[in-house]
Amino acid sequence: MKHSISIVLTLLFFSSVFSYGQKDLYITSGGEFLFQFSQTEENGQPLNDIMRFTLFFHAGNYLHYDFSKKAGLYSGLAVRNIGYIHQEVGEGQQIIKIKRRSYTLGVPLAMKIGNMDGMYLVFGGEYEWLFAYKEKRFEGNVKSKYVDWFSNRTLHFIPSVFAGVEFPMGFNIKVKYYLKNFMNNNYRAYDGTLPYENHDVRIIYVSLSMNLVRWHVGKPGGSEKKMEFFTRR
C-alpha cells in the first residue's frame, strides 16, 4: 500500500508541474514480448535461474491523457503471462527443471515526459491480480503439471514499478521489477507442509511491445473521434 501511495503522489505532482498547453485523450491497444528473469533464493541460497520468454497471451488497452505536448498520463487494463524457471539438483545428481507462472490482470498508472508526438519517457507503477497458476516439473524423462485457478500458491496481488521509452509508430521498451515475492510463503499443502516457505522470488522483465490500434477521442469537450492503425500525429 505504501508503494502505491508513493507512486500516485509522485505522478500527481509531475502532472501539476507539466499541465499546460494542448490536451488530448485517446485509447491504445497492443501486445508485448516478455523476456523474464528472476532473483530466486531458497533458504537464503541463490538458485540457478533461466530466462523465460513469452509472447502469449499478452494484451492491453490503455487510456492516455496528454495534458500538454510534453507530458501526459495513462492507465488501463493488461493481461500478461509472468513467471520464472529454475533448476535444482535432486537425488543422484538428477537435474530438475521447474517452471512456475501465472496469468495476471494489471492496472498501471504511468507518467509520460517528452515529445507526445514522437519519443518520450515512461515511468510508473502497476498492481496485478494473479488468477491462473501453472507449475511444471521436469525430472529426467518424467514430466508433471499442476494447474490451479485463483491459487493460494502465489500472492493474489503483486505491485511493481517500471520505466521505459516510447518510440515513434507505437514501439516501446520497458523494464519492470516486482516488489514482492511471487510465491506465497504461507501456502500449506494437503500433507501439511509449506513447500514455498523458504522461497523468495523477485521477477524482473524486459518487454518489447507495439501499440497496434488507437482510438482517438479528441480534446476533452470536443467532438473529434476516430479509430486508426497506430501512427504518430
PyMOL commands that set and color helices and strands:
alter all, ss='L'
color gray80, all
select helices_A, chain A and resi 2-18+91-93+168-170
alter helices_A, ss='H'
color red, helices_A
select strands_A, chain A and resi 24-42+45-46+48-50+52-54+59-66+71-89+95-114+120-139+142-149+157-166+171-178+199-218+226-229
alter strands_A, ss='S'
color yellow, strands_A
deselect
rebuild
show_as cartoon
